[in-house]
Amino acid sequence: MFDKDKIELLAEKQKEWEGKRERKALEKLGERQDVFETHSQIPVKRLYTPKDIEDFDYERDTGFPGDYPFTRGIYPVGYRSRTWQARQVCGFGTPEETNERLKYLIEMGETGVTVVFDLPTNNHAIDSDNPLAEGQVGMNGLPVDTLQDMEDAFDGIDIVKYPVTLIARCPVMLFMLIAVAEKRGIDLSKLRGTSQLDFLTSYVANKQAIFPAPKEAFRYFVDIIEYLARNMPNWNPMAIGGYAHRDSGTDAVQEMAFMLSGAISYTQAFLERGLKLEEFAPKFTFFMGCHNNFFEEIAKFRATRRLWAKIMKERFGARDARAMLMRLHVQTDGNTLTAEQALNNIARRVAIQSLASLLGGVSSLHSDSYDEAICIPTEESARISLRTQQVLLEETGVADTIDPLAGSYYVEWLTNQLEERASKLIEKIDAMGVVCQEL
């Protein structure tokens, strides 16, 4: 990509510059801190030049949008014809209250519906009156005990027009949505949306277990996903999570590696069951968080897409491009919210993290509301978050060109660093063995 002789000449000029201009500036001004590094403790140099990516190969490392290795995104024309899905997570109080908020968000311009369920519903699949649910009913989301609850939550909402995402690792919520669709006379093949069903994240990140052992859980979830893959072609059966890992304290490298290691285990399990790669892999979706280190997060999304494409092609022999691409939903990270001076979260978590997500080419985005560290988001705070995404789309030009930071010496170097470090961690996890056997 670069002329090696020119790079060496540039490196000599850089040394000359460092000995004069840079040294004098440091002697006069110093630096504001002793160590500069990303949240993943990747050291950051003062300056990046072509020397830092001298082995960069455009076709190998980035390619064109919509083409392998999908570094620049999975859509050939980016956001110019198909914008990201703007979402706000909703789920609180009674089904009627959640329904009212969902309708409000749709009225404000939301393009996808996302519902989160409370801890007994989500993680344990138990009713609110179960003694084991005491003290947890309504925590973190909407409690659903009956089919009527589900009908009330989605009353008057077009579940064909608006793709539905169910944030519940308990598959019963998906079964209930299917029942709602059937009662409305909706052809299940027309349902679009995503169910989470990522039980490995429950074990590892959330410390919650729907089933007593991973082996049994794998068998059950493979049954469900086999049915969905063959009977609901427009439904994404599994959102493989990195977000919960990040919210539990991992850095960007660990988030990438843990999420992709889970995806590898699922892929192996489905193949052992006899499903073809092309049957299920194109239906995988991925769910990551966006933290505060702006450039690391942009590079993380680019590196994760590229690494997953390589895993599918080189490890599993995928030949269909649809089995290699990563459809990525992002939510701004909850552990970056502050209860103190909560209005600062508008800049921190709504604007800056949303912008990083879009520059990283995500497929859908949930920007958390600024007051979520204090209370259930108000209509005003939810509207501000949604309006922020709309301002980014309509007023900033950020969606006018595809992957606008491609070619940045720093961003490309950091993308390479993240991929390399995550790959090594995945190799370490591989050496520990997998949990799916004899399915």
C-alpha positions as CSV (number, residue, x, y, z in Angstrom):
1,M,0.0,0.0,0.0
2,F,2.8,2.4,0.9
3,D,6.2,2.9,-0.8
4,K,8.7,1.4,1.7
5,D,11.5,3.8,0.6
6,K,9.2,6.8,1.3
7,I,8.2,5.4,4.6
8,E,11.8,5.1,5.7
9,L,12.5,8.6,4.6
10,L,9.4,9.8,6.5
11,A,10.7,7.9,9.6
12,E,14.0,9.8,9.4
13,K,12.2,13.1,9.1
14,Q,10.0,12.2,12.1
15,K,13.1,11.5,14.2
16,E,14.4,15.0,13.2
17,W,11.1,16.6,14.0
18,E,11.0,14.8,17.4
19,G,14.5,16.0,18.3
20,K,13.6,19.6,17.5
21,R,10.0,20.7,17.4
22,E,8.5,18.0,19.7
23,R,11.3,18.2,22.2
24,K,11.1,22.0,22.6
25,A,7.4,21.9,22.9
26,L,7.6,19.2,25.7
27,E,10.3,21.2,27.5
28,K,8.1,24.3,27.5
29,L,4.7,22.8,28.0
30,G,5.1,19.2,29.3
31,E,2.2,16.8,29.0
32,R,-1.0,16.7,31.1
33,Q,-0.4,13.2,32.3
34,D,2.4,10.6,32.6
35,V,0.7,7.7,30.7
36,F,-1.7,7.8,27.8
37,E,-3.5,4.6,27.0
38,T,-6.9,3.3,26.0
39,H,-9.4,1.7,28.4
40,S,-7.9,-1.6,27.4
41,Q,-4.5,-0.4,28.5
42,I,-3.2,-0.2,24.9
43,P,-0.4,2.5,25.0
44,V,-1.1,5.5,22.8
45,K,1.7,7.3,21.1
46,R,1.8,11.0,20.6
47,L,1.8,10.7,16.8
48,Y,0.9,8.1,14.2
49,T,2.2,8.0,10.6
50,P,2.2,5.6,7.7
51,K,5.1,3.8,9.5
52,D,2.7,2.5,12.1
53,I,0.7,0.7,9.4
54,E,3.4,0.1,6.9
55,D,2.1,-3.4,6.1
56,F,-1.5,-2.1,5.6
57,D,-3.2,-3.7,2.6
58,Y,-6.5,-2.1,1.6
59,E,-8.2,-5.2,0.1
60,R,-7.0,-7.5,2.9
61,D,-7.5,-5.2,5.9
62,T,-10.5,-3.1,5.0
63,G,-12.0,-4.0,1.6
64,F,-15.0,-2.3,0.3
65,P,-18.3,-1.8,2.3
66,G,-20.4,-4.9,2.1
67,D,-17.4,-7.1,1.0
68,Y,-15.2,-9.4,3.0
69,P,-13.7,-8.7,5.6
70,F,-16.5,-6.2,6.3
71,T,-14.2,-3.8,8.2
72,R,-16.0,-0.9,6.6
73,G,-19.5,-2.2,7.3
74,I,-21.9,-4.8,6.0
75,Y,-23.9,-2.6,3.7
76,P,-22.5,-1.6,0.2
77,V,-23.8,2.0,0.5
78,G,-23.7,2.4,4.3
79,Y,-26.2,4.8,5.8
80,R,-26.9,6.6,2.6
81,S,-29.8,4.4,1.7
82,R,-30.4,2.4,4.8
83,T,-29.9,4.1,8.1
84,W,-29.4,2.4,11.4
85,Q,-32.4,1.4,13.5
86,A,-33.0,4.0,16.2
87,R,-34.1,2.3,19.3
88,Q,-34.8,3.0,23.0
89,V,-35.0,0.1,25.5
90,C,-38.4,0.1,27.2
91,G,-39.9,-2.0,29.9
92,F,-41.2,-1.0,33.3
93,G,-44.2,-0.9,35.6
94,T,-47.3,-2.6,34.2
95,P,-47.8,-3.9,30.6
96,E,-50.1,-0.9,30.0
97,E,-47.5,1.6,31.1
98,T,-44.8,0.0,28.9
99,N,-47.3,0.0,26.0
100,E,-47.9,3.7,26.5
101,R,-44.2,4.4,26.4
102,L,-43.6,2.3,23.3
103,K,-46.3,4.2,21.5
104,Y,-44.8,7.5,22.6
105,L,-41.4,6.4,21.3
106,I,-42.8,5.3,18.0
107,E,-44.6,8.7,17.7
108,M,-41.2,10.4,18.4
109,G,-39.6,8.5,15.4
110,E,-38.3,5.3,16.8
111,T,-37.9,2.7,14.0
112,G,-37.6,-0.5,16.1
113,V,-39.3,-1.7,19.3
114,T,-37.1,-3.1,22.2
115,V,-38.6,-4.5,25.3
116,V,-36.7,-5.5,28.4
117,F,-38.1,-7.8,31.0
118,D,-37.6,-8.0,34.8
119,L,-35.2,-10.3,36.5
120,P,-37.7,-13.1,37.4
121,T,-39.0,-13.1,33.8
122,N,-35.7,-12.6,32.0
123,N,-33.3,-14.8,33.9
124,H,-35.4,-17.4,35.7
125,A,-38.7,-17.8,33.8
126,I,-40.8,-17.6,37.0
127,D,-44.0,-15.7,37.8
128,S,-44.1,-12.7,40.0
129,D,-45.9,-14.6,42.8
130,N,-43.2,-17.3,43.0
131,P,-41.5,-17.1,46.4
132,L,-38.1,-17.1,44.5
133,A,-39.1,-13.8,42.8
134,E,-39.5,-11.9,46.1
135,G,-37.7,-8.6,46.0
136,Q,-37.0,-8.8,42.3
137,V,-40.4,-8.2,40.7
138,G,-40.2,-5.2,38.3
139,M,-36.4,-4.8,38.7
140,N,-34.6,-4.0,35.4
141,G,-37.7,-4.4,33.3
142,L,-41.3,-5.4,32.7
143,P,-42.8,-8.4,34.6
144,V,-44.7,-10.7,32.4
145,D,-46.6,-13.6,33.9
146,T,-49.4,-14.4,31.3
147,L,-50.1,-14.2,27.6
148,Q,-52.5,-11.4,28.4
149,D,-49.6,-9.3,29.9
150,M,-47.8,-9.7,26.5
151,E,-50.9,-8.8,24.6
152,D,-51.4,-5.7,26.7
153,A,-47.7,-4.6,26.3
154,F,-48.0,-4.8,22.4
155,D,-51.6,-3.7,22.1
156,G,-52.0,-1.4,19.1
157,I,-48.4,-1.8,18.0
158,D,-47.7,-3.2,14.5
159,I,-45.2,-6.0,15.2
160,V,-44.7,-6.6,11.5
161,K,-43.9,-2.9,10.6
162,Y,-41.7,-2.4,13.7
163,P,-39.0,-5.0,14.3
164,V,-39.3,-6.3,17.8
165,T,-36.3,-7.0,20.0
166,L,-36.9,-9.1,23.2
167,I,-34.3,-8.5,25.8
168,A,-34.9,-11.8,27.6
169,R,-32.7,-14.9,27.8
170,C,-35.8,-16.8,28.8
171,P,-37.3,-18.2,25.5
172,V,-40.8,-18.1,27.0
173,M,-41.1,-14.4,26.0
174,L,-40.5,-15.3,22.4
175,F,-43.1,-18.0,22.6
176,M,-45.6,-15.5,24.0
177,L,-44.8,-13.0,21.1
178,I,-45.4,-15.9,18.7
179,A,-48.8,-16.5,20.4
180,V,-49.7,-12.8,20.1
181,A,-48.9,-12.9,16.4
182,E,-50.9,-16.1,15.9
183,K,-53.9,-14.6,17.7
184,R,-53.7,-11.6,15.3
185,G,-53.6,-13.9,12.3
186,I,-50.0,-12.9,11.4
187,D,-48.0,-15.2,9.2
188,L,-44.9,-16.0,11.4
189,S,-42.7,-15.8,8.4
190,K,-43.4,-12.1,8.3
191,L,-42.2,-11.4,11.9
192,R,-39.0,-9.4,12.0
193,G,-37.0,-9.0,15.1
194,T,-34.5,-10.5,17.5
195,S,-34.6,-12.7,20.6
196,Q,-31.6,-12.7,22.9
197,L,-31.4,-16.4,23.9
198,D,-27.7,-16.0,24.7
199,F,-27.5,-18.1,27.8
200,L,-23.7,-18.2,27.9
201,T,-23.7,-14.5,28.7
202,S,-26.1,-15.2,31.6
203,Y,-23.7,-17.7,33.0
204,V,-20.5,-15.7,32.6
205,A,-21.4,-12.0,32.8
206,N,-24.8,-11.9,34.7
207,K,-24.1,-14.8,37.0
208,Q,-27.6,-16.1,36.3
209,A,-28.6,-19.6,35.2
210,I,-31.9,-20.5,33.6
211,F,-30.7,-24.2,33.4
212,P,-28.6,-26.1,35.9
213,A,-25.7,-26.8,33.5
214,P,-24.5,-25.5,30.1
215,K,-24.8,-28.8,28.4
216,E,-28.5,-29.1,29.0
217,A,-29.0,-25.4,28.1
218,F,-27.2,-25.9,24.8
219,R,-29.4,-28.8,23.9
220,Y,-32.6,-26.8,24.6
221,F,-31.5,-23.7,22.8
222,V,-30.3,-25.5,19.8
223,D,-33.8,-27.1,19.5
224,I,-35.4,-23.6,19.6
225,I,-33.0,-22.1,17.1
226,E,-33.3,-25.0,14.8
227,Y,-37.1,-24.4,14.7
228,L,-36.7,-20.6,14.2
229,A,-34.1,-21.0,11.5
230,R,-36.5,-23.2,9.5
231,N,-39.9,-21.7,10.3
232,M,-39.3,-18.0,10.9
233,P,-36.9,-16.9,8.2
234,N,-37.1,-13.1,9.0
235,W,-36.5,-13.6,12.7
236,N,-33.0,-13.4,14.3
237,P,-33.1,-16.1,16.9
238,M,-30.0,-15.1,18.9
239,A,-28.3,-11.8,19.9
240,I,-24.9,-12.9,21.1
241,G,-23.9,-10.4,23.8
242,G,-20.7,-8.5,24.5
243,Y,-22.6,-5.7,26.3
244,A,-23.2,-7.6,29.5
245,H,-19.5,-8.5,29.7
246,R,-18.5,-4.9,29.3
247,D,-21.0,-3.7,31.8
248,S,-19.6,-6.3,34.2
249,G,-16.2,-4.8,34.1
250,T,-14.3,-6.1,31.0
251,D,-12.3,-3.9,28.7
252,A,-12.8,-3.7,24.9
253,V,-10.5,-6.6,24.1
254,Q,-12.2,-8.9,26.6
255,E,-15.6,-7.8,25.4
256,M,-14.7,-8.8,21.8
257,A,-13.1,-12.1,22.8
258,F,-15.8,-13.3,25.2
259,M,-18.6,-12.4,22.8
260,L,-16.9,-14.1,19.8
261,S,-15.9,-17.2,21.9
262,G,-19.6,-17.6,22.8
263,A,-20.4,-17.3,19.1
264,I,-17.8,-20.0,18.3
265,S,-19.3,-22.3,20.8
266,Y,-22.8,-21.8,19.4
267,T,-21.6,-22.4,15.9
268,Q,-19.9,-25.6,16.9
269,A,-23.1,-26.8,18.7
270,F,-25.3,-26.1,15.7
271,L,-23.0,-27.8,13.3
272,E,-22.8,-30.9,15.5
273,R,-26.6,-30.9,15.5
274,G,-26.5,-31.2,11.7
275,L,-27.6,-27.7,10.8
276,K,-25.8,-26.2,7.8
277,L,-23.7,-23.0,8.4
278,E,-25.9,-21.1,5.9
279,E,-29.0,-22.0,7.9
280,F,-28.1,-20.3,11.1
281,A,-25.0,-18.1,10.8
282,P,-26.7,-15.4,8.7
283,K,-29.3,-15.1,11.5
284,F,-26.8,-14.4,14.2
285,T,-26.9,-10.8,15.6
286,F,-24.4,-9.3,18.0
287,F,-24.9,-6.9,20.9
288,M,-22.1,-4.8,22.2
289,G,-21.7,-1.7,24.3
290,C,-20.0,1.6,23.6
291,H,-17.8,3.0,26.3
292,N,-16.1,6.4,26.6
293,N,-12.8,6.0,24.8
294,F,-13.9,7.4,21.5
295,F,-11.4,6.0,19.1
296,E,-11.0,2.7,20.8
297,E,-14.7,2.1,20.5
298,I,-14.8,3.0,16.8
299,A,-11.8,0.7,16.2
300,K,-13.5,-2.1,18.3
301,F,-16.5,-2.2,16.1
302,R,-14.4,-2.3,12.9
303,A,-12.0,-5.0,14.3
304,T,-14.9,-7.2,15.7
305,R,-16.6,-7.3,12.2
306,R,-13.3,-8.2,10.6
307,L,-12.3,-10.8,13.1
308,W,-15.7,-12.5,13.0
309,A,-15.5,-12.7,9.2
310,K,-12.1,-14.3,9.4
311,I,-13.3,-16.8,12.0
312,M,-16.3,-17.9,9.9
313,K,-14.2,-18.1,6.7
314,E,-11.0,-19.6,8.0
315,R,-12.2,-21.7,10.9
316,F,-15.6,-22.8,9.8
317,G,-15.1,-22.7,6.0
318,A,-18.0,-20.3,5.3
319,R,-18.3,-19.5,1.6
320,D,-21.5,-17.6,1.6
321,A,-20.8,-13.9,2.5
322,R,-24.0,-13.8,4.5
323,A,-22.5,-16.2,7.0
324,M,-19.5,-14.0,7.5
325,L,-21.0,-10.6,8.1
326,M,-21.8,-9.3,11.5
327,R,-25.1,-7.4,12.2
328,L,-24.3,-5.4,15.2
329,H,-26.6,-3.7,17.7
330,V,-25.0,-1.3,20.2
331,Q,-26.2,0.2,23.4
332,T,-24.3,2.9,25.1
333,D,-22.7,1.4,28.2
334,G,-24.6,1.6,31.5
335,N,-21.5,1.6,33.7
336,T,-20.5,5.0,32.3
337,L,-23.6,6.7,33.7
338,T,-23.2,8.9,36.7
339,A,-26.0,9.7,39.2
340,E,-24.1,12.9,40.1
341,Q,-24.5,15.8,37.7
342,A,-26.6,13.5,35.6
343,L,-27.1,16.0,32.8
344,N,-23.5,15.4,31.8
345,N,-24.6,12.0,30.6
346,I,-26.3,13.7,27.6
347,A,-22.8,14.6,26.3
348,R,-21.0,11.5,27.6
349,R,-23.4,8.7,26.9
350,V,-25.9,10.0,24.5
351,A,-23.9,12.2,22.1
352,I,-20.3,11.0,22.2
353,Q,-20.9,7.3,22.5
354,S,-23.7,7.4,19.9
355,L,-21.3,9.2,17.5
356,A,-18.6,6.6,18.1
357,S,-21.1,3.8,17.4
358,L,-22.2,5.4,14.1
359,L,-18.6,6.1,13.0
360,G,-18.0,2.4,13.7
361,G,-20.8,1.4,11.3
362,V,-23.3,-0.3,13.6
363,S,-26.6,-1.6,12.3
364,S,-28.8,-0.4,15.2
365,L,-28.3,1.8,18.2
366,H,-29.9,2.3,21.6
367,S,-28.7,5.6,23.2
368,D,-29.5,5.4,27.0
369,S,-31.2,8.2,28.6
370,Y,-29.3,10.6,30.9
371,D,-31.3,9.8,34.0
372,E,-31.1,6.0,34.0
373,A,-28.6,6.0,36.9
374,I,-31.3,7.6,39.0
375,C,-34.7,6.4,37.8
376,I,-36.8,5.0,35.0
377,P,-36.3,7.3,32.0
378,T,-38.8,10.1,31.8
379,E,-40.5,10.9,28.5
380,E,-38.3,13.9,28.2
381,S,-35.0,12.1,28.7
382,A,-36.1,9.3,26.3
383,R,-37.0,11.9,23.7
384,I,-33.6,13.7,24.1
385,S,-31.8,10.4,23.5
386,L,-33.9,9.7,20.4
387,R,-33.5,13.2,19.2
388,T,-29.7,13.0,19.6
389,Q,-29.7,10.1,17.1
390,Q,-31.9,12.1,14.7
391,V,-29.6,15.1,15.0
392,L,-26.6,12.9,14.2
393,L,-28.4,11.6,11.1
394,E,-29.9,14.8,9.8
395,E,-27.6,17.6,10.8
396,T,-24.0,16.5,11.2
397,G,-23.1,14.8,7.9
398,V,-21.8,11.8,9.8
399,A,-23.9,9.4,7.7
400,D,-23.1,11.0,4.3
401,T,-20.0,8.8,3.6
402,I,-19.1,5.3,4.5
403,D,-16.6,4.5,7.3
404,P,-15.2,8.1,7.2
405,L,-12.2,7.3,9.5
406,A,-10.9,4.5,7.3
407,G,-7.3,5.2,6.5
408,S,-6.6,7.2,9.6
409,Y,-3.1,6.0,10.8
410,Y,-4.3,5.9,14.4
411,V,-7.7,4.2,13.8
412,E,-6.2,1.6,11.5
413,W,-3.3,0.9,13.9
414,L,-5.8,0.6,16.8
415,T,-8.1,-1.6,14.8
416,N,-5.2,-4.0,14.2
417,Q,-4.2,-3.9,17.9
418,L,-7.6,-4.8,19.1
419,E,-8.0,-7.6,16.6
420,E,-4.6,-9.0,17.5
421,R,-5.2,-8.9,21.2
422,A,-8.7,-10.3,21.0
423,S,-7.4,-13.2,18.8
424,K,-4.8,-14.2,21.4
425,L,-7.5,-14.2,24.1
426,I,-9.8,-16.3,22.0
427,E,-6.9,-18.8,21.5
428,K,-6.5,-19.0,25.3
429,I,-10.2,-19.6,25.7
430,D,-10.2,-22.3,23.0
431,A,-7.4,-24.1,24.9
432,M,-9.8,-24.4,27.9
433,G,-12.2,-26.5,25.8
434,V,-15.9,-26.0,24.9
435,V,-19.0,-26.7,26.9
436,C,-21.1,-28.2,24.2
437,Q,-20.7,-32.0,23.9
438,E,-22.9,-34.9,22.9
439,L,-25.8,-32.7,21.8
